[in-house]
Amino acid sequence: MVECCDKAIHSCRTILNQTIRTPFSNAILDQTIRTPFSNAILDQTIRTPF
């Protein structure tokens, strides 16, 4: 019984962690996908003083 409870608590925690981390992981995914686009924007913002 204790092992079952531990597994249930662990699975609940992992689900909670996933739901909390999804916006963060999605942002990382968006960055990896958008890097060429965002790099162009960053280059513009960096080059404006010059």
Protein Blocks (a to p, Z undefined) as FASTA:
>chain_A
ZZmmmmmmmmmmmmmmmmmmmmmmmmmmmmmmmmmmmmmmmmmmmmmmZZ
